[in-house]
Amino acid sequence: MTEVVADIEITPKLMAQAFWDMASDQQAQFFAELAELTKDNLFQAQTQWLWMAESIKESGNKDAVECFLSFTAFAYDYWPQKTESQFMGAN
């Protein structure tokens, strides 16, 4: 067996493509792995999620906002849903 070692830059685009190419069970496992990584500091993980949301809003990228809202809308059946204008800070 030949071992190959390489440095690869993990870009957001590469991560997005890898996640999108996964089957649903693999995507579920991704979140299980993420949960394992963050379980000892849930506050930091939740704070990071909030900062990510702020970065999406500040980017002004309408597609990113819509993607974030649509993907997170189904997190919990009972979770309060925000419209795009509420997410962007409008009343």
C-alpha positions in Angstrom: 0.0 0.0 0.0 1.2 3.5 -0.9 0.6 6.3 1.5 0.2 9.8 0.1 0.3 12.9 2.3 -0.8 16.3 1.1 -1.7 19.7 2.4 -5.2 20.6 1.3 -6.8 24.0 2.0 -10.3 23.3 3.3 -12.3 26.1 1.8 -16.0 26.9 2.5 -16.8 25.9 -1.1 -15.0 22.6 -0.7 -16.9 21.9 2.6 -20.2 22.9 1.1 -19.7 20.6 -1.9 -18.6 17.7 0.3 -21.6 18.1 2.5 -24.0 18.4 -0.5 -22.5 15.3 -2.0 -23.2 13.2 1.1 -26.2 11.0 1.5 -28.7 11.9 4.2 -27.3 9.3 6.6 -23.8 10.8 6.1 -25.1 14.3 6.7 -26.7 13.1 9.9 -23.4 11.5 10.9 -21.7 14.9 10.2 -23.9 16.5 12.8 -23.3 13.6 15.2 -19.6 14.3 14.8 -20.1 18.0 15.3 -22.1 17.3 18.4 -19.2 15.2 19.8 -16.7 18.0 19.1 -18.8 20.6 20.8 -20.4 18.7 23.6 -18.0 20.0 26.2 -18.6 23.6 25.3 -22.2 23.9 24.1 -22.2 27.7 25.0 -19.3 28.3 22.6 -20.9 26.2 19.9 -24.2 28.1 20.2 -22.4 31.4 20.3 -20.4 30.4 17.1 -23.7 29.6 15.4 -25.0 33.1 16.3 -21.9 34.8 15.0 -22.2 32.7 11.8 -25.7 34.0 11.4 -24.5 37.6 11.9 -21.8 37.1 9.3 -24.3 35.8 6.9 -26.5 38.9 7.5 -23.6 41.3 7.2 -22.5 39.7 3.9 -25.6 41.0 2.2 -25.7 37.7 0.2 -29.4 37.2 -0.3 -28.8 33.6 -1.5 -26.8 32.8 1.7 -29.6 34.3 3.9 -32.3 32.3 2.1 -30.3 29.1 2.4 -29.6 29.6 6.1 -33.2 30.4 6.8 -34.6 27.5 4.8 -32.1 25.0 6.2 -32.6 26.0 9.8 -36.4 26.4 9.5 -36.9 22.7 10.0 -34.6 22.4 13.1 -37.5 21.9 15.4 -41.2 21.6 14.5 -42.0 23.8 17.5 -39.2 26.3 17.1 -40.4 29.9 16.3 -39.7 30.7 12.7 -38.3 34.0 11.6 -39.1 35.7 8.3 -36.2 37.0 6.2 -37.0 40.6 7.3 -37.0 39.5 11.0 -33.7 37.7 10.5 -32.2 40.8 8.8 -33.2 43.0 11.7 -36.4 44.6 10.5 -39.5 44.7 12.8 
